[in-house]
């Protein structure tokens, strides 16, 4: 069947093995000093290992491959004394290939907008309503227009969508005075993210890029997409990554 599956570039792989524990299905192993797929039917194609490779040797491709088999995964892991992972059902919308271009037409909720936010002169009293620092709409990477005016001359914040829930100071510490795009590399098409970000970096005068990701392995995919997009754009833009722990702390 034709489906998405992990591809490992043997030329780039140095056999460090960092990707092995990030694959909950145990689909990746080290053979003769290189990471390889143990079997196609063990790989779910979601790319949890993407952000873990320091050599960017792992991507997700679409090709003919054996269907992902949870029963075989369970047997494979049981042989290693490991519990089987829990897989959430994937909806048809998630399983379908992501569209390659989105426009603001059709859905009023995706129309591009900019907001003028007043500058806070004093910190709010305990219990008082806090001022949002969001200065644009939409924010979802699948929906933002690549030539939106709010990207011009902007400091861009690329946020994995769990971060604002985990990190309490997201608005003041990271979002303030920045344009923002958000996404989930585990549920969406990371190749689409890379292509979309490349267009944004190329068409807009981005001043700086900050990537906020969670510490969970699959979240690293959004940073991989950002780094690959920056390289593809040919631009020299100041870049940094920040990792947030699942308990809300800054990990680095």
C-alpha positions in Angstrom: 0.0 0.0 0.0 1.1 3.6 -0.6 1.6 5.4 2.7 3.9 7.6 4.7 6.9 6.0 6.3 10.2 7.0 7.8 13.3 7.3 5.5 16.8 7.2 6.9 19.6 8.7 4.8 22.6 6.3 5.3 25.0 8.9 3.9 24.0 11.4 6.7 23.6 8.9 9.5 26.6 8.5 11.8 25.0 5.7 14.0 24.7 7.8 17.1 21.5 5.9 18.1 19.7 9.0 19.5 16.7 8.1 17.3 16.3 4.6 18.6 14.6 5.3 22.0 12.5 8.1 20.4 10.6 5.5 18.4 7.9 4.0 20.7 7.3 1.1 18.3 10.9 0.1 18.3 11.0 0.3 14.5 14.5 1.8 14.4 17.6 -0.2 15.2 21.4 0.1 14.6 22.9 -2.3 12.1 26.6 -2.1 11.1 26.9 1.4 12.6 23.8 2.9 10.8 20.2 3.4 11.9 17.8 1.3 9.8 14.1 0.4 9.9 13.7 -3.0 11.5 10.6 -3.6 9.4 8.2 -1.4 7.5 5.2 -2.7 9.3 6.6 -1.5 12.6 6.7 2.2 11.5 3.6 4.3 12.0 5.0 7.0 9.7 4.1 9.8 12.2 7.8 10.8 12.5 8.3 10.9 16.3 12.0 10.4 15.6 12.4 13.3 13.3 13.5 15.9 15.7 16.0 13.6 17.5 18.5 13.2 14.7 21.4 15.6 15.1 22.4 15.0 11.4 18.9 15.6 10.0 19.1 12.1 8.4 15.5 11.2 9.1 12.6 12.3 7.0 9.1 11.0 6.2 8.4 9.9 2.6 5.4 8.4 0.8 6.0 5.0 -0.8 4.8 1.5 -1.2 5.2 -0.2 2.2 3.6 -2.9 4.3 0.7 -1.6 6.4 1.5 -0.6 9.9 0.7 -3.5 12.2 0.1 -2.8 15.9 0.0 -6.6 16.7 3.5 -7.0 15.2 4.7 -4.0 17.1 3.4 -5.5 20.3 5.2 -8.8 19.6 8.4 -7.0 18.6 8.4 -5.0 21.8 7.4 -8.0 24.0 10.5 -9.8 22.7 12.5 -6.9 24.1 10.7 -6.8 27.4 9.0 -3.5 26.5 5.3 -2.6 26.8 3.3 -1.8 23.6 2.6 1.9 22.9 -1.0 3.2 23.0 -2.0 4.5 19.5 -4.8 7.0 19.2 -7.2 6.5 16.2 -6.5 8.7 13.3 -9.4 10.5 11.7 -9.8 10.5 7.9 -9.0 14.2 8.0 -5.7 13.6 9.7 -4.9 10.7 7.4 -5.5 12.6 4.2 -2.5 14.4 2.7 -2.3 18.1 3.8 -3.2 20.6 1.1 -0.2 22.4 -0.4 -1.7 25.8 -0.3 -4.3 27.5 1.8 -6.0 30.8 1.1 -8.0 33.2 3.3 -11.1 32.7 1.2 -14.1 30.6 2.2 -13.8 30.5 6.0 -14.2 33.9 7.8 -12.2 32.5 10.7 -9.0 32.2 8.5 -9.1 35.8 7.2 -5.7 37.5 7.9 -5.9 40.2 10.5 -3.6 42.4 12.5 -4.3 43.9 15.9 -3.0 47.0 17.7 -2.2 46.0 21.2 -1.9 48.7 23.9 1.4 48.5 25.9 0.8 47.5 29.5 2.1 50.2 31.9 1.9 48.1 35.0 1.5 44.5 35.9 -2.1 43.4 36.6 -3.2 42.9 40.1 -3.6 39.2 41.2 -6.8 37.8 39.8 -7.2 40.6 37.3 -7.6 39.9 33.6 -4.3 39.8 31.7 -3.7 41.4 28.3 -3.2 39.0 25.4 -0.1 39.7 23.3 -1.5 38.1 20.2 -1.3 40.7 17.3 -2.5 38.8 14.3 -4.9 36.1 13.0 -4.8 33.3 11.9 -1.9 31.6 13.7 -2.1 28.0 12.5 0.7 27.3 10.1 -1.6 25.6 7.7 -3.8 28.7 7.5 -1.5 31.7 7.5 -0.9 33.5 4.2 2.8 33.3 3.3 2.8 37.0 2.3 0.8 38.3 5.3 1.8 41.9 6.1 2.4 41.0 9.7 5.4 38.9 8.7 7.2 41.9 7.1 10.1 43.0 9.4 8.8 40.7 12.1 10.5 38.6 14.8 8.8 35.3 14.1 7.8 32.8 16.8 7.3 29.2 15.6 5.3 27.4 18.4 4.5 23.8 18.8 0.8 24.0 19.8 1.2 22.4 23.2 3.6 25.0 24.5 1.1 27.8 25.4 -0.8 25.3 27.5 2.4 24.1 29.3 4.2 27.3 29.8 2.4 29.9 31.9 4.3 32.9 30.8 4.0 32.3 27.1 2.4 35.6 26.2 4.8 37.9 28.1 8.0 35.9 27.8 7.7 34.8 24.2 4.7 36.1 22.2 4.9 39.8 23.0 5.9 41.9 19.9 6.2 38.9 17.6 4.4 37.3 14.7 3.5 33.7 15.4 2.7 30.5 13.6 1.7 27.3 15.4 1.5 23.6 14.5 1.9 20.0 15.6 4.5 18.0 13.7 3.1 14.7 15.0 -0.5 15.3 13.7 0.3 17.3 10.5 2.6 16.9 7.5 6.1 18.1 8.5 7.2 18.3 4.9 4.3 20.8 4.3 5.5 22.8 7.3 9.0 23.0 5.8 7.7 24.1 2.5 5.4 26.7 4.0 8.1 28.1 6.3 10.5 28.3 3.3 8.0 30.5 1.5 7.5 32.7 4.5 11.3 33.1 5.1 11.8 33.8 1.3 8.9 36.3 0.8 9.1 38.2 4.1 11.8 40.3 5.7 11.9 38.2 8.9 14.3 39.7 11.4 14.7 36.7 13.8 13.3 33.2 14.4 12.5 31.6 17.7 11.2 28.0 17.8 9.4 26.9 20.9 8.9 23.1 21.2 8.0 20.6 23.9 10.5 18.1 25.4 8.6 15.1 24.0 10.5 13.5 21.0 7.9 14.0 18.3 7.8 17.8 19.0 11.4 18.1 17.6 9.9 17.8 14.1 8.8 21.4 14.1 12.4 22.5 14.8 13.7 20.3 12.0 11.2 21.9 9.6 12.3 25.4 10.6 16.0 24.6 10.2 15.5 23.0 6.9 13.3 25.8 5.7 15.9 28.4 6.8 18.6 26.5 4.8 16.4 26.2 1.8 15.5 29.9 1.8 19.2 30.9 1.6 18.6 33.7 4.2 20.8 34.5 7.1 18.3 35.0 9.9 19.2 34.9 13.7 17.7 31.6 14.9 17.2 30.0 18.3 15.3 27.1 19.8 13.8 26.8 23.3 12.5 23.6 24.8 9.7 23.5 27.3 9.2 20.7 29.8 5.9 18.9 30.1 5.6 20.5 33.6 6.0 24.0 32.2 9.7 24.6 32.9 12.2 25.9 30.4 14.6 23.1 29.7 17.0 24.9 27.4 
